[in-house]
Amino acid sequence: MAPSAPRPRQSFAERDAETSELFGRLASSATPEESEAVVEQIVLLYLDLCTTMAGRYDGRGVEHDDLVQVARLALVKAIRRYEPGHAPSFAAYAVPTISGELKRWFRDRGWVVRPPRRLQELRADLAAVRAELEQELGATPTDADLARALGSTVEEVREAASAATGFRPLSLDCSTADDDRPGLSTFLAADDEQLRAADDRVCLTEALTELDDDERELLLMRYVEGMTQREIGEARGVSQMQVSRSLRRITVRLHDHLVEQPAGDPAQPEEMSTAS
């Protein structure tokens, strides 16, 4: 149901009286069509209430028209559930129903980046406690003040406060007032050397599978543990020259595998030709 326009403004007393009459007609409706016509008249009476309550949540990253739609759907729900005589007036019943639906919508669907439920709840408590402490202290409460009042830690208070940006986070493509300047992502980006070398590590891992355990151990001793050729020779009971030749042979094989060219007369690594 999407009524096109609200009714002319009435006093609260006039609207309450007309609402009571309409709910009486709704109770005595004989057909679904007649009931829907009465419900639409009640909705028209309270469209301004929906707009006003939706306006309380403006500026939180959700379009105003979306908020109004949520409020109107909540109004229809309130009409379906209302039982005359169980509240001072229909308006007194509808207001908390509409407010609850708006809050629930923000909780479940209003986040662009949705934080954990505990932070959502702490953020709501934080807003209420902050207002109380401002009145009590006559000044802006510190994070420590808020933490004591909430029975939480300062870190949790700060985390909950930062969660508010999840409603409308800055776009990485946004720029400053100067349109010629690059976007925000340019200032946040950073070189990741580990990521840059990822392809090399994958290719090297594949090449190392072509070696036997003895050859891989020799590379480990030389290039991971940092042992000199002389120290390796002493540990293995061979000469430094034998270690040098083995390392040169292994590195040539790895080189050929990585560049996918046959072993010919590749340039020998400088460090392999001399003792360390």
C-alpha positions as CSV (number, residue, x, y, z in Angstrom):
1,M,0.0,0.0,0.0
2,A,1.5,3.4,-1.0
3,P,-1.0,6.3,-0.4
4,S,-0.3,9.2,-2.6
5,A,-0.8,12.1,-0.2
6,P,-1.5,12.8,3.4
7,R,-4.8,14.1,4.7
8,P,-5.1,17.8,5.8
9,R,-3.6,18.4,9.2
10,Q,-5.9,17.9,12.1
11,S,-5.6,18.5,15.8
12,F,-4.5,15.5,17.9
13,A,-8.0,15.3,19.5
14,E,-9.7,15.4,16.1
15,R,-7.4,12.7,14.6
16,D,-7.8,10.5,17.7
17,A,-11.6,10.8,17.4
18,E,-11.6,9.9,13.7
19,T,-9.1,7.1,14.3
20,S,-11.4,5.6,16.9
21,E,-14.3,5.7,14.5
22,L,-12.3,4.1,11.7
23,F,-11.2,1.3,13.9
24,G,-14.8,0.7,14.8
25,R,-15.7,0.4,11.2
26,L,-12.7,-1.9,10.7
27,A,-13.9,-4.2,13.4
28,S,-17.3,-4.4,11.7
29,S,-16.1,-4.8,8.1
30,A,-17.8,-7.6,6.3
31,T,-15.4,-8.1,3.4
32,P,-11.6,-7.9,2.8
33,E,-12.1,-5.1,0.4
34,E,-14.0,-3.1,2.9
35,S,-11.3,-3.7,5.5
36,E,-8.6,-2.6,3.1
37,A,-10.4,0.6,2.3
38,V,-10.7,1.5,6.1
39,V,-7.0,0.6,6.6
40,E,-6.0,3.0,3.8
41,Q,-8.0,5.8,5.4
42,I,-6.2,5.2,8.7
43,V,-2.8,5.2,6.9
44,L,-3.6,8.5,5.3
45,L,-4.3,10.0,8.7
46,Y,-0.7,9.1,9.9
47,L,1.5,9.6,6.9
48,D,2.9,12.8,8.5
49,L,3.8,10.8,11.6
50,C,5.8,8.4,9.4
51,T,7.6,11.2,7.7
52,T,8.5,12.9,11.0
53,M,9.8,9.7,12.6
54,A,11.8,8.8,9.5
55,G,13.4,12.2,9.5
56,R,14.9,11.5,12.9
57,Y,17.2,9.0,11.2
58,D,18.3,11.3,8.3
59,G,22.0,11.8,7.7
60,R,23.0,8.2,8.7
61,G,23.8,6.9,5.3
62,V,20.3,5.8,4.3
63,E,18.1,7.6,1.8
64,H,15.2,9.5,3.3
65,D,12.6,7.9,1.0
66,D,13.8,4.4,2.1
67,L,13.3,5.4,5.7
68,V,9.8,6.7,5.0
69,Q,8.9,3.5,3.3
70,V,10.1,1.4,6.3
71,A,8.0,3.7,8.6
72,R,4.9,3.3,6.4
73,L,5.2,-0.4,6.4
74,A,5.5,-0.3,10.2
75,L,2.4,1.8,10.3
76,V,0.4,-0.8,8.4
77,K,1.8,-3.5,10.8
78,A,0.7,-1.4,13.8
79,I,-2.8,-1.0,12.3
80,R,-3.1,-4.7,11.9
81,R,-2.0,-5.4,15.5
82,Y,-3.7,-2.6,17.3
83,E,-6.6,-3.4,19.7
84,P,-8.6,-0.4,20.7
85,G,-8.6,0.2,24.5
86,H,-5.2,-1.4,25.1
87,A,-3.3,1.9,24.7
88,P,-4.2,5.6,25.4
89,S,-4.5,6.1,21.7
90,F,-3.5,4.5,18.4
91,A,-0.7,7.1,18.0
92,A,0.7,6.1,21.4
93,Y,0.8,2.5,20.1
94,A,2.1,3.3,16.6
95,V,5.1,5.5,17.6
96,P,7.1,2.7,19.4
97,T,6.1,0.2,16.7
98,I,7.4,2.5,13.9
99,S,10.5,3.4,15.9
100,G,11.3,-0.2,16.6
101,E,11.0,-1.1,12.9
102,L,13.3,1.8,11.9
103,K,15.9,0.7,14.5
104,R,15.6,-2.9,13.4
105,W,16.1,-2.0,9.8
106,F,19.2,0.0,10.6
107,R,20.5,-2.9,12.7
108,D,19.9,-5.5,10.0
109,R,20.2,-3.7,6.7
110,G,21.5,-0.2,7.2
111,W,25.2,-1.0,7.4
112,V,27.5,-0.8,4.5
113,V,30.2,-2.5,6.6
114,R,28.3,-4.4,9.2
115,P,30.1,-4.8,12.6
116,P,29.5,-7.6,15.0
117,R,26.3,-7.6,17.0
118,R,28.0,-6.9,20.3
119,L,29.4,-3.6,18.8
120,Q,26.0,-2.6,17.4
121,E,24.5,-3.0,20.9
122,L,27.4,-1.3,22.6
123,R,27.2,1.6,20.2
124,A,23.5,2.1,21.0
125,D,24.2,2.0,24.8
126,L,27.1,4.4,24.2
127,A,24.9,7.1,22.7
128,A,22.5,7.0,25.7
129,V,25.2,7.0,28.3
130,R,27.1,9.8,26.6
131,A,24.1,12.1,26.8
132,E,23.5,11.2,30.5
133,L,27.2,11.9,31.4
134,E,27.2,15.2,29.5
135,Q,24.4,16.4,31.7
136,E,25.9,15.0,34.9
137,L,29.5,16.2,34.3
138,G,28.7,19.4,32.5
139,A,31.4,18.5,30.0
140,T,32.1,16.0,27.2
141,P,32.9,12.6,28.9
142,T,36.2,10.9,28.1
143,D,36.4,7.4,26.8
144,A,37.4,6.3,30.3
145,D,34.3,7.9,31.8
146,L,32.1,6.1,29.2
147,A,33.9,2.8,29.8
148,R,33.3,3.0,33.6
149,A,29.6,3.8,33.0
150,L,29.1,0.9,30.6
151,G,31.2,-1.6,32.5
152,S,33.5,-2.1,29.5
153,T,37.0,-1.3,28.5
154,V,38.3,1.9,26.8
155,E,39.3,-0.2,23.8
156,E,35.7,-1.5,23.4
157,V,34.3,2.0,23.7
158,R,36.6,3.3,21.0
159,E,35.9,0.2,18.8
160,A,32.1,0.8,19.1
161,A,32.5,4.5,18.3
162,S,34.5,3.7,15.2
163,A,31.8,1.2,14.1
164,A,29.6,4.2,13.3
165,T,31.5,4.8,10.1
166,G,30.1,1.5,8.9
167,F,26.9,3.3,7.9
168,R,28.6,5.5,5.4
169,P,32.3,4.6,4.9
170,L,34.5,6.7,2.7
171,S,34.9,5.4,-0.8
172,L,38.4,4.5,-1.9
173,D,37.6,6.4,-5.1
174,C,36.6,9.7,-3.4
175,S,38.9,12.7,-3.9
176,T,39.5,15.9,-2.1
177,A,37.9,19.2,-3.1
178,D,40.5,19.4,-5.8
179,D,39.2,17.1,-8.5
180,D,42.6,16.9,-10.1
181,R,44.1,15.1,-7.1
182,P,44.0,11.3,-6.9
183,G,41.5,9.3,-4.9
184,L,41.8,8.1,-1.3
185,S,43.1,4.7,-2.4
186,T,46.3,6.4,-3.7
187,F,47.2,7.6,-0.2
188,L,46.3,4.3,1.5
189,A,48.0,2.0,-1.0
190,A,51.4,0.5,-0.1
191,D,53.8,-1.9,-1.8
192,D,53.6,-5.4,-0.4
193,E,56.9,-7.0,-1.1
194,Q,55.6,-10.4,0.1
195,L,52.8,-10.2,-2.4
196,R,55.1,-9.0,-5.2
197,A,57.3,-12.1,-4.7
198,A,54.3,-14.5,-4.6
199,D,54.7,-15.6,-8.2
200,D,58.4,-16.2,-7.8
201,R,57.9,-18.3,-4.6
202,V,55.3,-20.5,-6.4
203,C,57.6,-21.0,-9.4
204,L,60.6,-21.7,-7.2
205,T,58.6,-24.2,-5.1
206,E,57.8,-26.1,-8.3
207,A,61.5,-26.0,-9.4
208,L,62.7,-27.3,-6.1
209,T,60.5,-30.4,-6.5
210,E,62.9,-31.4,-9.3
211,L,65.8,-31.7,-6.8
212,D,66.5,-34.6,-4.5
213,D,66.6,-34.3,-0.7
214,D,70.4,-34.0,-0.6
215,E,70.4,-31.1,-3.1
216,R,67.6,-29.3,-1.2
217,E,69.5,-29.7,2.0
218,L,72.6,-28.2,0.4
219,L,70.6,-25.1,-0.7
220,L,69.0,-24.9,2.8
221,M,72.5,-24.8,4.5
222,R,73.8,-22.2,2.1
223,Y,71.0,-19.8,1.4
224,V,68.7,-20.2,4.5
225,E,71.1,-21.0,7.3
226,G,73.8,-18.8,5.8
227,M,76.7,-21.2,6.1
228,T,79.8,-20.6,4.0
229,Q,81.0,-23.1,1.5
230,R,83.9,-24.0,3.8
231,E,81.5,-24.7,6.7
232,I,79.3,-26.8,4.5
233,G,82.3,-28.8,3.3
234,E,83.4,-29.4,6.9
235,A,79.9,-30.5,7.9
236,R,79.6,-32.9,5.0
237,G,83.2,-34.1,5.0
238,V,83.9,-32.9,1.5
239,S,86.1,-30.2,0.0
240,Q,85.1,-26.6,-0.5
241,M,85.5,-27.1,-4.3
242,Q,83.1,-30.0,-4.3
243,V,80.5,-27.9,-2.5
244,S,81.0,-25.0,-4.9
245,R,80.6,-27.3,-7.9
246,S,77.4,-28.9,-6.5
247,L,75.9,-25.5,-5.7
248,R,76.8,-24.2,-9.2
249,R,75.2,-27.3,-10.8
250,I,72.0,-27.0,-8.7
251,T,71.5,-23.3,-9.3
252,V,72.0,-23.8,-13.1
253,R,69.3,-26.4,-13.1
254,L,67.0,-24.1,-11.1
255,H,67.7,-21.2,-13.5
256,D,67.0,-23.3,-16.5
257,H,63.7,-24.5,-15.0
258,L,62.6,-21.0,-14.1
259,V,63.4,-19.3,-17.4
260,E,62.4,-22.4,-19.4
261,Q,65.6,-22.5,-21.5
262,P,68.0,-25.5,-22.0
263,A,71.2,-25.6,-20.0
264,G,73.9,-24.2,-22.2
265,D,76.5,-21.9,-21.0
266,P,74.5,-19.8,-18.5
267,A,76.1,-17.1,-16.5
268,Q,77.4,-18.6,-13.3
269,P,76.5,-16.9,-10.1
270,E,79.4,-14.8,-9.0
271,E,79.4,-16.1,-5.4
272,M,79.5,-19.7,-6.5
273,S,82.9,-19.3,-8.2
274,T,84.6,-18.1,-5.1
275,A,84.9,-19.4,-1.6
276,S,82.9,-17.5,0.9
